[in-house]
Amino acid sequence: MKIGERGQVTIPQKLRRRFGLKQRTEVEFVEERGRLILQKAEQQNHPVDLVAGSCKGALRKLGFKSVDAYLEAVRGR
């Protein structure tokens, strides 16, 4: 396998399937004991993911079925 003009390499299909590497899968290169290792990058949680769903119980206690219903009410729609 050779590195192309723009520094790209093609991961063989057999290996992509084996390791679940699909289009847009984030990967990273790690140096370990003089070797370069390609591995799946750890998924980065978006800050919004950390609070997603945290208002659900409070909104239900107030009588709203969803955040959208709450927003419509406070916006006067």
N, C-alpha and C positions, 0 to 999 in steps of 0.2 A: 504494500500500500504506500502511495506517495502523497505528500502534501502538495496541494494545488497551488497555483499562482497567488491566490488570495489567502493562503494559510488554511484552506479547508481540507478536511478528510471526510470520506464517506464510510459510515459505520455499516458493515455488511448486514443485509436484511435478516439473516439467521440470528445474529446477535441482538439486533433491534427487537425482534419478536421475543427472544428469550428473556430479555431484561425489561420489556415493556416500554421501550423508547419509541414514542410516537411523535408526530409533528408537534412542535411547540413545547416539547418536554424540556424543561430547564436542566442543563447539565453543567458541571464545573470540572475543572482540571485541578488535581491536587498533586503536589510533589511529595513523594514518600520514599525515603532511603534511596535517593538518586533515580527514582522512576517517576514517570508522569502517568497519573491514573485519571481516567475519565469516570465520573460517577454522577448519578442523578443528584441534582441540587436539592437540599432540604426545602420543602415548601415554605415560602414566606407568607405568613398570615397578614392580610391587610388589616390595619388598625380597626377598621369598621367591623371586621369579622369578630373581633374581641368583644364587642358590645351588641352584636346582632341578636335580636330576640330578647334582650334584657328588659324591655318595656312591656312585653306581651302580657304578663300577669297583671300588671298595674292597669293597663288599658282595658283589659277584660273586667276588672273590678269596677271600672268607671262606666262599663256598658258598651264599650266599643269592640267590634269583632276583629278589627285590623288597624294597623297604623294608618292605612289609607282612609278608613272611616273616621278616625280621629282627626286627621288633617283636613278632611272635608268639613267637619264640624267646626273646627277652630278658624277655618278660613271663611266660614259662612256660606258654604255652597249647598 
